[in-house]
Amino acid sequence: MSEKIPVTVLTGYLGAGKTTLLNRILTEDHGKKFAVIVNEFGEAGIDGDLVVGADEEVFEMNNGCICCTVRGDLIRILDGLMKRKGKFDAIIVETTGLADPAPVAQTFFVDQDVGDATRLDAVVTVTDAKWLKDRLKDAPEAKNQIAFADVIILNKTDLVTPEELAGVEAAIRAINPYARLEKAERCNVEIATLLDRKAFDLDRILDIEPDFLEAGHHHHHAEDVRSISLTVPGDVDPEKFMPWINDIAQIQGPNILRSKGILAFKDEPRRFVFQGVHMILDGDLQRDWKPGERRESRLVFIGRGLNENELRKGFEACAA
């Protein structure tokens, strides 16, 4: 089976700097080719002087990047791109600043052909250090974009004081303590930190929060969005876990912005890695558990109105 093409979803509220970042990715000399899908909805996606030949649905940029403008269904464009496999290394989808990332992310789970050919690598959210606190009060989309993120760029740090910056960072961490956080001016971040993250591997969470596996470790500082981490020390029974997680997704899915996990299945030498967006779940067996590596099962839920005790009891009941 050929390697799946990684897809990065680039999101962030209006004016945060998404286009600046996308232009950097397209023009830097990194030796990679990206197919870029711009979800415009009336917002200028890529700067007009960059999108030359925009009357073509797929065209090649001077630096070898391939761009598409959204003129129809995202799945149709992705299907078209798959016919050009070998001409690009990865796909970037830029959403409009008013978009909830969920429908875009769900595309990679609900369509069989798309799911077979691509993998959702990461959701990258650009935030505006100067205005984010205001947007968190009046724009629920801004909060959703942070909650969904695997990587958060805290942009325009030069426009605020150190004290203000610390406050904005705390507000972000209250919503999503697990995402990688990059501080930037004019989105001047290393491109390598954003792409090919394999962000749904929760190993990196341990680098961010060493106490992640401790009993009762969770966050619920935000008023309505909280994150919950659960651990079963040892194996879980897939015959119990699969029905349980599907029930949770169907019943509580509208309130679960993101879910992800690494599981040790009984009698299985490989780790099962899964991710979810609202009611859509996806997962597969990945690398072997390493010699000496502790076999345990971990879940993270980020959402609204989540009942931690109920989730914990249900997960623990899946133990093998």
N, C-alpha and C positions, 0 to 999 in steps of 0.2 A: 504494500500500500504506500502511495507517495505521501511525502510529508505535507501536513496541512499548512495552508498559508496563514500566518498570524495577522489578526485584524486589531487595530487600535482604534477605539472610539474616543474622539477628542470633543470634549464638552466644556461648558463654562458659560456664565451669565453674560449678557450683552456688554461689550466693552472690556471684558476681562483681559483679552489679549490672544484669543484663539487664532485669529488670522495671522498675527505677528509670529506666533509659534509655527503655524503651518507653513508660512513663507520661509522661515528658517530651515525647516525640515526639507523643503523642496529645493532650496538653493545652496545648502551647505555641501561641501565636497566630502561625502561619506561613502561614496562608491555603491550605494544601494539605490534600487528603483522602487518607487512607491506608487501604487494606484491610489488616487485620492478621490473620494466621493464626498461632495459638498451638499449638505442638506440645507438649502437656502431659505425657503419660505419667506421671501421678501427681504431677507437680510443679505448684505453683500458678503459672499462667502470668501473667495480668494480675491485679493486686490485685483482690480481690472487690468492693471498693467502686467500682472503675472499670468493671467489667464488669456494667453494668446490663442487664437483659433478656437474660441469657446463655442463656435457653432458646430464643432465636432463633438460627439458624445465621448469619444475616447481619443486622446491625443498625447503625443510625447513631448515633454518639456525639453528645453535646451540641455539641461543637466541629466537627462535620461529618465526623469520621473514621468509617470503616466498619470494623467488626470481625467476624471470623468465629472461632468456636472449631472446633477440629479434631474432627470426628465421623466421619470416614471418610477415604478416600484423599485425599492432597494434590492429586492431579491432578483428582479430581472437584470439589474445592472451587475450584481454579483455573478449571476449565471453567465452573463456576457464576458465578464472578466475571466471566469474560469476557462473559457475557450482560448484565452491568451496566456495561459499559464506558461511560465518560463520567461515572460517578458518583464516581470516585476517580482520583487522579493517579499513585499508585504502590502497590506491595504490599510489606509487611514480613512475613517469616516468622521467628517466634521459635522456636528449637529448645530442647528440654530441655537442662539443663546437663550431662547425661551423654551427649549425642548426639555422634556423629561427623558433621560437617557434610556429608560426601560424599553420602550418599543424598538429602539435601534438594537439594543443588546439582545432582545428576544428573537430578532430576525435570525440570529446564528444558531438558535435552538429549534425553531419551529419549522424550518424548511430543511428537508432531508438532504437535498443536493448541496445546499450551502453548508450545512453542518458536516457533511462528508469531506468537503474540500477546504474548509476554513476552520480556524479556532479563534475564539474571542480571546485575545492576548491580554488586554487591559483596557480599563476606562480611565482616561487621563482628563482631569478637571483643572481648568485654569481659573483662578480666583483673583479678585482685585483687592489688594491690601487696603486701599484707601476707602473703598465703598462697600466692602463685603458685609460689615456689621449692619449697615442700613438695609442691604438686600435680604439679609437673613430675617429681618423684621417684616418686610413687605412682599417678598417674592419666594413662595414655596419652592419654585423650580431651583433656586440657588441652593437651597438646603438639600433637595433631592440629588442634585449634581454632586455635592460633596459626599453624601451618604453612599452613592454608587461607586465612588472613585477607588481605584487601586493606586493611582499616583495623583497627588495634588500639587499643582504649581501655585505657590503664593507669590503672585506677580506684583510689580509696582512697589516693591519694598522701599524704594528710594523716596516715595511720596509720603511716608509716615515716620513718626518718631519711633525709637526702639520700644518705648512703652506701648504705643499703639500697636506696633507689630506683635508684641507679646500677647496683647489682648486678642488680636485677630487669630493668631495661632491657637490660642486656648479655645476660641469659639469653634474653630475647625476640628480640633481634637475632641471636643465635646460631642460632636456629631459623628466623627469617624476617626477613632484612635488608631486604626490599623493601616491606613494608607501610607505609602511613602510620601513624605512632604519635602518639596524642593522650593527654596526661596529664590526669587529671581527679580531682576530688573529687565524690562523689555524681553521677557521670556528667554533670558540667556542661560539656559540649562544645557547640560550635556545631553545630546540626542540619545546617546546610548542608555541613559537612565530611564528613558520613556518607552523605548521599543524593545520588543522581544523580552518582556518582563516575565512571561509565564506567571502572571500575577495571581493565578488561582492556586498556586502552590503555597500553602500557608507557612512553609518553613521560614519565610522572610519575616513573618510576624514576630517570631522569637527574637529577631535582631532588634525589632522596634520595642517590644515589650517583653523583657525576660521573664516576668511573672505571669505571662499569659496562661501557663498551664496550671497555675495554682488554683486550688478550689475556691469557687466563689468570685473569681476574677471577672469583672464586667464593668461596663461604663453605662451610665444613664444620666449624664450631666445635662444634655440638651433637654429642652422642655418637652418635645414630643418625639424626637428621633433618638433611639438608644441602640447600643450594640451589646450583644450577649455572647459570651464564649462558653462553650460546654466541652467537657472532656470525660470520656470513659476510659479508665486505665486498662487497656487490653483490647481484645477483639470484640467486634459486634457481629451479630448474626444477620447476614444480608436478607434472609427470609423474614426477619422482623423489621430491619431498618428500612428496607425499600417501601413496604406498605405504610410505615409510620411517616416517613419524610414526604411521601406523596399525599397522604392525608393532611399533613401540616400545610403543604403548599396549596392544596385545594381550599382548605378552610380559612387559613390565615394569609394566603398569598397576597391579597391586595395590600396588606399591611407590612409585608416583608419586602423591603427594597432590594436587599441582596442577601444571599446565603451562600456559604462555601464551606468545604470541609475536606479533611484527609482522614480516611477510615482504614482500620485494620480489619479485614474480613476474615472470618474463621476459615482456616485451611487454605488461605490464599497468600502466596509469597509476595504479591505485589500490592502496592498502596492504591486504594480507590480514591480518586480526587473528583469532587463534584462541585458544581456551582449552580446557583439559581438566581433568577430574576423574577420577582413576584411568583406567579404560579408555574413558571417554566423551569424545569430542572434538567440538568445534563451532567454526565459524568462518565469516567472510564478508568480502567486500570492503567497505572503508569509504572514507574520504576519499582524494582524490588526493594523491600526493606533491607537496609544495609546491616551487615554483621555488627552486633552490639547496639544497634539503634533500638530505642524503646518502642515497642509496638503499642500504640494507643490510638484512640479515635477522637478527633477534634472537630467541632462545628462552630461556626460563627453566624449569627443572625444580626442584621442591621435593619431596623424598621420602626414602626409606630405601634404603640399599644400592645407590645409583646408580653406574654405571661411567662416570666423566666422559670418559675417553679414548675409550671406545666410542661414547658419544653425540656427542662432538666430531667424530670421524672420519666417523660416519654423516651428520651434518648437513653437514659440509664436502663430502661426496660428492654432495650435492644441488645444489651450485653450478651455475649455468647456464653 
